[in-house]
Amino acid sequence: MKPINDEMKEEIFKMVSTPGIEIKDIAEKFDLNLDELMKFLEEEYMKYNLDFGRRICCRF
């Protein structure tokens, strides 16, 4: 897997949250294959528990 530095990480998260940009577009921009990018996003999701806010909000 190609190492993803902090600068790339910040740009990836900006692009993910931008409407109209697809995951495959992000992979092409950073010269990553789709599996590498999805693995990175999965690791970040698990590391920071990005679902926590949604669970609190939708619990009731």
C-alpha positions, 0 to 999 in steps of 0.5 A, a space after each residue: 500500500 502506498 503511504 498516505 501522508 497527513 497532507 494527502 489525508 486532509 485532501 482526501 477527507 475534503 474530497 470525500 465530503 464534496 458532493 459530486 466527487 466519487 471515490 474513484 476520482 479520488 483514487 485517480 488523483 492520488 494514484 492509488 488503486 481503489 482497494 488501497 483507498 477503501 482500506 485507508 478509509 476503513 481504517 480511519 473510520 474504525 480508528 476514529 469511530 466516525 459513526 458515533 455522532 450519528 448513533 447518538 443523534 438517531 438513538 431516540 
